[in-house]
Amino acid sequence: MTNKKPVFSVVMPMYNVEKYVHQAIASVLSQTYQHFELLCVDDGCTDGTLAIAKSFTDPRIRIVRQRNYGLSAARNAGINTANGLYVAFLDSDDYWDPDKLRSHFEHFRSNSKLGVSYSASAFIDERGQPMGIGQNPKIDQISAQDIFCRNPIGNGSAAVVRRSVLMQTAQPVLIDHEWVMSYFDESMRQSEDVELWLRIALTTTWTFGGIAKPLTFYRVNANGLSANLDKQFSAWSYSVEKNKPVFPDFYNKWYRLAAAYQKRYLARRAIRSGNGLGALKLIHSALITDPRILRDEPTRTLVTYGCAILCLLPQAVYTRLERLAMQIASRRRAFRPRRPALAKRT
């Protein structure tokens, strides 16, 4: 099997993740669909990450090494050495359900126009324990508006993309006196994935579609959540400004709503990191930017607002209330009937 061209190329960027990378690699090797290669991209690691990756003897694992250029460059390096028909992305602090690749393979086979497939995700804490919550996004009839405003793909370990789609959107860039193909914008340190998904949606005829089962386990890292929120919004705004001149009508129509959703998203991150004041400022700003988020998603918006207020309580009190809310939400999802697909919004 090692002499055959793989169906999937799994691209795993690695930067100082010795605590988590063994579990990430093991989750790929445990897939029920075995026709893959795993490209572990060493983005200038200085800890024991590389040694752990090299400890696996499976011949389908390849190590790709580069200086510390960042996540986008690491993903691009992996794509440029990929041999598979599909490229799957897995961040090295997350892991997959054993049926992840098989489910996406069947998803692509069922729809020849599908360019980007993704799955729902379950959240885990830093110890790898389930948190009882996750991302359950819209999974069909995905428009460019959906991607811009709500990013149904959700995180960097959920998406699987036809390699031909990536080739179609590639752009040449000069790195270390050598021209290479770029897919994720290497000038961006955040929001680079949304920028690529939106570029695919606006410049190609490929469709996006999701799988309702949580096949990705996304690690909620407290250090990442406490990063500078203003910087994160600025990075998102940069991604907008980069493509706005090419699609002015689209961006002018949807920018305010998308900005409001982005601020609400950052408010929820602030809540998770215990920054109640920052969360309150962000949710207030979101409602001022575009009140339609309250009309379109009243429950989620009001819950965010309420949690921001509760986050100002003593940490022990808030933690107990948060756990209770997670338990209630988990029970509700368990008994909630699935809604029929909605008509495509224009």
N, C-alpha and C positions, 0 to 999 in steps of 0.2 A: 504493500500500500504506500510505502514511503517513496516509491518511484513514480507514483501517479500524481497528476496535478491535483492539488487539493480543491475542494469545493468552497471551503471557507478559509479566509486568512483572518486570524484573530490578531488585532493590533493592540498591544498592551504597553503603554508608556510607563516607565519606571523612574521615579526619583525619590530616593531615601524612604522606602516603604517596607523596610525589613520586618516590621510588625505584621504586615498584612499580605505580602506578596505570595507567600507559600499557599495560602488559602485561595487566592485568585487563580494561580496557575493550576492548582489541584482541581478547581471547579471546571476548568477547560478540559483537562485530561479525563475528567469523569463524565463528559458528555455522552449521551446515548447515540448521537450522530458523530462518527469518528473521522470523517473525511475532512480534516482541517490541518492547517499549520498554525503555529503560535509564534508570533513575532514579538519578542520581549525587547523593547527599545530602551536601552540604557541612556537616560538623559543626564549623564554626568553624575551618577550616584557616588556618594562619598561614605556610605555606611555599608552594611552587609547585604544589601539588596541583590547585587550582582552575584555574589557567592551563592545565595539561596537559589536564584534562577538557574545557575550552572549546576546545582546539585541534582537537578532532574535530568535523567538520561534519555528521555523520550526523543527519538530522532526528529520528530515533527517540530520540536522547539528550536528556534533560531534566535540568536542574540544579535541585535543591531545596536551599534554603539555610536554615540555622538557626544559632543560637548553639551553643556547645559544651555540649550537654546529655548527650552520651554515646552509646554504641553502641545501646542499646535505643531511645532517643528517635529516633535517626537512622533506624533500621529502621521504627519506627512512622510517622515522617513520610513515608517512602517508600511504605509500605502505604496511607496515607491519601490519596495522590495517584495510586495505581495504577489502571489501567483494564483490566488483563488478567484472564483467567479464572483464571490461576495466578500465584502470586508466588514467584519464585526469589530466593534470597539469595546474594550473592557479596561476601565481604570484599575490600577493595581491595588487599590484599597477596597474594591468591591468584589463581588463574586456572582456566579450564575447558578440558576437551577439546572439540573442535569439535562432537562429537555429543551434548553434554550435554543441550541443550533437546529435541532430537529424541527422544532415548531416554526422557526423562521424559514427553513428549507421548504416546508409544506406551504407556508404563507406565500412565498415567492412562486412556487409551482402553481398555485391556484389563481394567480393574477399576473399575466405577462406584462402589464403596464405598471406594476408596482416597482418603484425605484428605491424607496426607503421603508424598511419595516422596523417596528420598534415594539417593545412590550411594556406592560405596566411594571411597576417596581415596588418592592417592599423595603421599608427603612429598617436598618439595623444600627445599633449604637457602636461605640468604639470597641467594645468587647465582642462584637459580632452577634449580639442578642437581638431578636425581633423587638421592634418598638410598638407594634400593633397598628401602625399607620403606614401610608405609602402614597404613591402616585398612581391614580387610576384615570388616565386621560381619555379624551375622545379618541376613538380608534378607526373611524371610517369617515368618508366624505370630507377629508381634510383640505382646507383651502389655505392659500397664502396668508389670509387674515388670521386663521387659527394659529399658524406657526408664529406669526409676528406678535400676536397678542397673548397667546397662551402656551406656546411651545409644547405641544403634546408629547414630544419625545422625552423631555423632562431631565435627563441626565446623560453623562458621557458613556455609560455602560449599557444603555438600552437599545441603541441603534445598530442595524445591520443594513448595508448599502450595496447595491449592485456596483461592481467595480467599473462597469461601463458608464454609470452615472457620474462617478468621481472623475473619470477620464474626460467626460464631456464638460465638466465645470473647472478643469484644471487650468492653472495660470503659471507661466514660467517665472521663476525668480532667481536672482543671482546670489548664491551663498558660497562664501570662501572661494571666490573666483570661478565658481562652477554653476552652470544653469541647471536647475532642478525644477520638477513640477510641484506646485503648491496647491493644496485643496483647502485646508484650514488656514486662515489668514494669520501669518506668523507675527504680524505687528500687534496682534491683540493677545492679551493675557487672560481676558474673560469675555464671555458672550461669543467666542469664536465659533462655537457649534451652532448657535442660532443663526449667525450670519451665513454659515454654509447652507443650513437647511432652507433658509429663506431665498438664498441665491438659486438653489436648485428649483424651488417652487416657482420663482419668477422667471427663470430663464429656460426651463425645460418643460416637457409635457409629461414627465414621470409623476406618478402619484405617490402619496404617503399613506400608510395604513398601520394600524396597531393590533396587538394581540392582548386580549383582556387579562389573561393569566399573568400574575407577577412572576417574571422569569429572571429579573435582575434584583440583586440584593445590594442596595445603595447605602453606603456607610455615612452616617451623619457625623461629621467630624467637628467637634467644638471649636478647634482652632480655625478651621475654614469659615465657620459661621460667624466668628467674631471679627472677621476682616473688615476693613474700612468700607462702610456702606456707600458713602458718597463716591468712592473710587469705583465701586461696582456699577453704580448707576452711570457714571461717566464713561465706563467701558462700554456699557450697552448703548449709550448715546453715540459714541464713536462709531459703533457698528452701523447705526442708522445713518449717520451723516456720510459714511463711506459709500453707501449705495443709493442714497436719496436722489442724487442728480440723474441717475440712470432710470429710476422709476418714480418721478416726482408726484404723479397723480396718486399712486398707491400709498406712498408715505404720507402725503398731505391728508389723505382721507382717514388713515388709521393711526397716525402717530400718537395723538392725545390718548386714545383708548389704550394703545399698547403701553404707553408710558405709565398710565395709571395702574395697569396690571403689573408692570415691572416694579413699581413702587410698593404695591401690595405684597408682591413676592418677597421683596427685600424686608418689608415689615415683618413677615413671618420668619425670616432668617434672624432678624434682630430679636424676636421673641425667643427663638430657640437658643440664642446665645445669652439670654437674660438681660438684654438691653431694652428695657421697657420704654424709656424715654425716646430712644431712637425709633422704636417701633411706632410709638404714638405720632411722632413727627412724620414718619413715612406714610402711615395710613391716612392721616389728615391731608397730606400733600396729594395722595392718590385720589381722594374724593374730590379735592379741588380741581385736580388736573382733568378728570372726566368722571362725573357722577354716574355714568352708565354702568360702572362696575357694581354699584349698589342695586341698580335695576336688573342687570343681567345675572348677577350671582349674589343675591342678598344674604344668603346664609353664610357663605364663606367670607364675605366682606365684613359682616357684623361680628362673626366669630373672631376674625383677625383683630377687629377693633376692641372687642371685649378682652381678648387675651393680652393685648398690649396694655390695657388698664390693669388687669390682674398681675401682669408681670412686675408691676411696681410694688406688689406685696412682698413680704419677706420670702426668701428663696424656699424655705421649707414648706410654707403654706402653698406657694405657687406649684411646687413639685407635686404635692399631694393632689391638688386640683387638676393638674395636667394629666396625671396618671388616671384619675377617675374619668376625665373626658375622653382619653384614648380608649379606655375599656368600653365606654358607652358607644363611641364611634365604631369600634370594631364589631360590637354586637349588632348595631344597626346595619352595617354592611353585610353581615352574615345572613340577615333575613330580608334584605332589600331585593325585590325583583328587578331584573335588568330591563331598562327602558328600551323600547324599539328605537332603531336608528332614526335620527332626525333628518329632515330634508336639508340639502346643502344650502348654506347661507351665501349670499352674494354681497 
